[in-house]
Amino acid sequence: MDSIDKSQLSPYQLRAMVLDYLAHSGYTNTACAFVQDSAIRHLDMDGEEVLQAESGAHQLSDSSLKQAELRNQIRLELLSGRVDDATSLLNKYFPSVLSLKDVDISSISSSHDMDYVASTSVHPAHLNLNLRIQSFIESCRTVPLEYPPLPAQSTPKPKPEEFSGDSSIIDHQTNLLNNAKKLYAYLRMLPSKQDIERHEMELQNVIGLLAYKIPEESTVSRYMEQSRRAAVAEQINSAILYHSKLTPISQLEYYIRYNSVVWSVLNELRVKPRPDASLPPTSDQKTSKLSGGQTCEVCPPFDMQEFLDSRS
């Protein structure tokens, strides 16, 4: 992503950056409202208000809106534990995400120039395995995990599910064992021996859920937590963006990270800011001594929370 001089951003560019963030983050309703409310209006010859035509970079296309809504739906399915439904949506609308046909490993494993890349793997083999592992975890669940979570004060603590009869228990355990065997088949589809070895230990821990009557109360209960669902949902969302030729983060987040790194390095090197520099707000102003004995500020680190608080 090319760097730009933020001081030279026009209102149109700032508006496009906000719109990019809203669409990228899946806030489709807010994005549509923002487009409508922030559109530039002029008066025509009759004194009536009309919208000014905008270029594609400053408006929300139907395809972008549709893609964001689909990503939201897939994320919701995964956060709710409905892995099979999420997989069906992926295969229908984003087939390249899970397809192992014609996978270009070199393009996935390496980045070019200074492009920002996803922090998790976007390789279809890894995604398939993680989805199947999550599906297995959901099938092992004995205590319902609602999403979004219900208010704690108004709902009793969920109780473990009970099976009606020994045959139901045996059938359920048999299905779990068969699914566990299938996980090893997905494990063997990983692109390298190192990948297989790295994931094999985790797979053994996950299959260990079978040893407990109530896995939510076991030593491997971390796999049953909502954070596990969220991690898979985030990885799948990043993969969709990657295979759609989009960046894994919005332009706004990119610039926030860029500023955080630059100002932190300047602070660590104790660089003196220019007299006309606009410094990030901070509650911990550090000082250094110049050769003449004068005291001057050192460039402070950029803290997003401090920045937001300064604008409130």
N, C-alpha and C positions, 0 to 999 in steps of 0.2 A: 504494500500500500504506500503510495507516494506521500511524502510529507508536504504540508502546506503551511503558509503563514496565516495562523489563526487570526491575527490582527487585521488581515485583509479580507476576511470572510464577509460576503454580502448577506443581507437578510434572506435572500433566496437560498444561499448555501447553508445558512444556519437552520432554516426551516427544513431543508432537505435532510440535514443531519439528524434532526429530531424525528422526522418521519421515518428515516432509515432505522433508528433505534426502536421506535414503536412497532414497526412491521417486523423487524428482525427478532424482537423479543416476544412476538405473538400477541401484542395488544391491538388486535384488529379493530375492535369497536372504537377504542380511543384514537387509533390512527385515522379512521374514517371521519370521526368528529373533528380531529385536528385539521384534516384537509379542508373540511367545510368551513370551519371557523377562522382559519388563518389564510384563506385564499384572498388574493389581492382583488379588490373591487374598484370599479370606476363608474362614472356616470356617463350615459350615452347622450345623444343629441336631445332626447326627450326628458332628460333628467332622471332616468331610471337606472338603478344599480345593476351593473353587469360584472361578471367574473372575467378577469384577464386570463387569456390563454397562457398556459405554462408548458415548459419543456418536460419531457419524460422523467428527467432526473428529480423534478420538484413535485411530482404527483405520485399517487399510489395506483399502480396498474392492477387490473383484475387478476392477472396471473400471480402477482406478488401477494395479493390479499388471499387468494385461494390457497396458495402454498403455505402461508402462515397459519391459516385456519386448519389445514390438514396436519401440520406439525403440532399444533395445539391439541388436536384430537388424539394423535398418536401418543403424545406426552401424557395426556389424561388417562388413556387406557393403561399405560405402563405404571403410572403413579397409583392407579386403582387396582393393580395386580392382574389386569386382563391382558396377559402377554399374547395369547393366541389372536385376540382381536387386533392388537397393535401390529402383529406380524402380518395379518391379512391386509391391513391398510397399507403397510409398507410394500408388500408384493403387488398391490393394485396400483398405487399412485407413485411409488418410488422404487421400482423393481431393481434398479442398479445398486441400491444400498446393500442388498443381501445376495445379489447374484454373484456366483463364483465363476461365471463364464467370462473369458477374455479379461481377467483381472490384470491390470498393469501394476505389478508390485513396485517397480521403480518409481512410478509417479506417486504412489501412496506413501512409500517409505522415505521419500526425500522431498524437500521443499526448494524453491528457487528464489534467488535474490534474498530479500528480507521479508517475505510473506509470513504473516502470522498463521500458524497451523494449530489444529485442534490438539488439546492436551491428552486426548485419548485416541486409541486406534480407530481408524475408519475402514479397516480391511474387512470385507464381507465375512471371512472365516471367523474373525474375532467376534464380530457382531452376532453371527448365527449362534456361536457357542454361548455368548453371554445371555442372549435371549432364551436359549434352551435351559441354561442354568437357572435363570430367573423363573421360568415356567415350572421347573422342577421344585424350586423353593416354594412357589405358590401352592403347588399340589401337596406339599408337606405341611402346610399351615393348618394348625388346629384351633388357633384363636383368631377370629376375624380381625382384619386391620382395615378400618374404614378410611376412605379418602374422598373428599377432605374430612379430616377428623371431626367427630362430633364434640360438642361442648362437654367437658369432663363432668361438670356439676349437674348436668341434666340427663346423663346416661349412665347406667350401671356398667361396671367393668365386664368386657366380653368374656364369656365362658368357653372352654374348649368344646369343639364340636364332638358329638357322640354318634357312633354308628349303631344301627339297629341290627344286632345279631353278629355272631361270629363269622358268618359267610361274608358279610359286608366288610368286616375288618380284613379278612383274608384277601378278598378281591382288591381292596384298596392297596394293601401292602404289595400284592403281585404287580399291580399297575405301576407303583412307585419303583419297584425293582427293575421292571422292564424299561422304564424311563431313565433310570440310572445307567443302564447298559448303553442306551442310545447316546448319553452324554459323552461317553468315551469314543463313540464313532465321530461325533462332532469335534472332539479333541484331536483326533488323528487328521482332521482336515486343515489344521493350522499350518501356515506356510513354512515354518521352520522347526527344527528340532529344539532350538532354544525356547520357542514359544510353547511347545508341547510340555517341556520340562517345567517351565515357569507356571503354567496353568494346571498342571497335574496335581500339585499339592493343594491348591484351592479346591479343585474338583473333589479330592478325597475328603476335605473338610465339609463341603456341601453335602456329599452323600452320607456323611456322618449324621445328618439330621434324622436318618432312618432309625438310628439306635435309640431315639428318645420318644416316649409316648407323647410328651408335650415339648416339642423342640423350642418353643418360645421361652422355656425356662431352662434350657440346656447351656452348655459351655460354648456352643456355636450359635447362640441366639442372635448374634449380630447380623446374620444373614436374613433374619426374619424382620428386620427393622425397616422403617419407611425410607431411611437414608439409602438403603441398598436399591430400592426401586428408583429413587431420585437419581442415583448415579447412572443406572442403566438408561433412564429416560434422557439424561443429559448427553450421554454418549451417542445414542441414536439420533438425537436432534442435531448434534455436531456432524454426524455422518450424512444426514440428509442435506445439510447445508453444503458440505464438501462435494457430494456427488451432484449437487445442483449448481456447482461452480460459484458458490457464494462463500464469503468469509465466515469463519466460525464465530466471530464476534462482530458487533456493530461498529461503525466508524466512531461513534461517540465513546464506546468502551476502549477502542484502540487508542484514541487520543488521551484518555484518562490514564491508561497504562503507560503510554509514552511519556507523559508529563511526570508520572510517579517515578519512573526510572531515571529520567534526566535530572530532575531536581534532587533525588536521593544521592546520585553520584556527585553532583556539584556540592552537596552538603558534606558528604564523606571526604571530599578533597578540600573542603574548607575554602571554596572559591568565593571571592568577594563579588557581589552583584554590581552591575553597572548602575550609575546614579539614576538613570532613567528607567531602570528595570521595574516591571510590575511583579512583585513578589507574591507567592502563595501565602494565604493567611495561616498563621500557626500560633499556638499558645506557648511554644517553647523556642523563643528566639535565642539562638546561640551566637556568641561573639568571638572575634579573634583580634589579635594585636597586629597592627601594621608596623613597618620598620620604624616609622616616626613616633611610635608610642600611641597613636590614635586608636580608638576603638571603633570597629565597624561591624555591621552585620555580615554573617556568613549566609550564603544562599540556603534558605530553609527547605526541608523536604516537603513534597506535596502530599497533603492528607485530604482525601476526598470528603471525609466527614467534617473536617475543619472548614473546608471550602463551602460545603452546603450550609453549615451553621452560620458562616459569615454572610450568607445571602438571605437568611431567614429573618 
